[in-house]
Amino acid sequence: MEALDSQAQTRVFESAIGFFHAGNFLKARQLFEQAAKGPAREMAHSARVHARMCERRIGKHELSLGTADDLYYYAVTLINERRLQQAEQHLQRALAQIPRGDHLYYAIALCRGLSGDLEGAYAHMKRAIEFEPRNRTIARNDPDFAEIGQQPPLCELLYPERTR
């Protein structure tokens, strides 16, 4: 990553403040850490302080993830950040609460596929489709599945008409 000049540091810091006030502490922390590397010492110090506040709030947030929905939505955030192992751990906890949660199997399939485990992605997507057949169409139109959905064995599951 390029070093920030003072104007870029200010823009990144202001963006981080926006995410902080919106409650998106993961994104805010990332931007604060970036702003902390800029040339303005006072702003860098403030960015480091804010990054630590984000850490504490993220820690508290993780502790309050009790419902399957809480776990699922947090896992989606982790998937978007490509923190796939952590996302799958939260999805597995949610699955323990909702064993037939098709959306949970779908999200685990995505985690597995994005991490390169196409067999695991296949197994979980198969379950998601068994519980809710619409998941096949959803995955076909999901940009996250665009590349991995074209590879075997997922392509046979998502596009069975191609193998006939």
N, C-alpha and C positions, 0 to 999 in steps of 0.2 A: 504494500500500500504506500502511496506517495505521502510525503510529509505535508501537513496542512499549513497553509499560510494563515494569517490572523483572520482574514475574512471568511475563509472556509471553516476555520475553527468556530467562529461565531455562528455560522449557519448550522453546523452540525450540533453545537450546543443548544441552540434555540429549537431545533427539531427534536432533540432529546428531551428538552423541557416539555414540549407538546405531548410526546408519548408518555412522559412521566405523569403529567396531569390527567391524561386519558386512562391511566391505570395499566398501560402496556409496559410493565417494568422490564420485561426481557429485551424488547427493542430499545427502550430508553437506556438500559445499562450498556448495551452494545455501542450506542452512539456516544454516551458519556465517556466510555473507555477510549473511543476514537478521539473525542475532543480533548481528552486529557493529554494527548500526545502533541497538541498544538503549541505554538510559540508563546502565547499570552499566559504568563505564569499564574495570575489570579484566576483566570478562567479554567486553566488546567487543574488547579487545586479544587475549585468548585465542582468541576466535572468528576474528579475522583471521589469527593464527598457524596455527590449525588449517586455515583455508581455504587457506593457502599450502601446507601439507603435503598437502592433498587434491590441489591442482594438480600438485604434483610426482609424486604417486602415479598420478594420471590419465595424466600424460605417460609415465611408465614403463610403465603398463598398455597404452597405445596402441602402444608400440614392440614389445611382446611378442605382438601379435596376428598370429600366423603361420598358424594353421590356418584353414580355411574355417569350421569351427565357432566358433572364437574370434571371427572377424570377424562372423559371423552374430549370435551372442548379444550382442556389443557393439552391433551395428547395431540390434537390437531395443530395447536400452536407449535408444539415441539416438532411435528412433522414438517411444518412450513419452514422451520429453522434447520431442518435436516438433522435433528437430534433424535435419530430413529430408534436407538436402543432405549432411551428414556421414554420415548413416546409409547413404544410397545409395552414397556413395564406398566404404564398407566392404563393402557388398553386392556391388558391382561387382568388388572385389578377390577376394571369395569366389567369385564366379561364374567368374572366370578359373581358379580351381582346380577347380571342379565345374561344368562347362558345362551339365549337365543337372539342376542343382539346382532342382527345382520349388519348394522352400520359399524359395529365393533370389529367383526370379522373383515369387513371391507377395509377399514383403516389399518388393520394388522396386515392384510394382504399388500396394501400400499407400502407399509414400512418394510416388509420383507422384500418386495420387488425393488424398491429404491436402494436397498442395501445389497442387492445382487442375489438374494435367495429366491430364485424364480420358482423352485419347487414348493417352498413354504408359502410364497405368494399364491401359487395355484391352489394349494390345499385350503387356505383361508378364503380365497375368492369363491371357491367351490361351495363352501359352507354359506357364505354370504348370499350366493345365488340360490342355494337350496331354500334358505329361509325367506328370501325376497327376490324373485326372479328379475325384478326391475333393475337389480344391481348390475346385471350384464350390460344393459343399455347405458346406465349411469357411467360405468367404467369405460365403455366405448367412447363416451363424450368427455371424459375427465382428462384434462391436459396432463395431470400427473401420471396417468396410465398410458399416455400416447406412445412412448417409446417401449416401455416394458410390456405393454399389452400386445405388441406385435411379435414378441419373442415366444418361442415354445417354452414351456407348455401352456402359458397363459393365452396365447393366440388361439389355441384349439378350444379353450373354454369360453373366451369372449366372442369368437367368430366361428362357431361350430359349422356354419354353412360353407365355409371355405374348405373344410376337410371332407365334405361329402362328395 
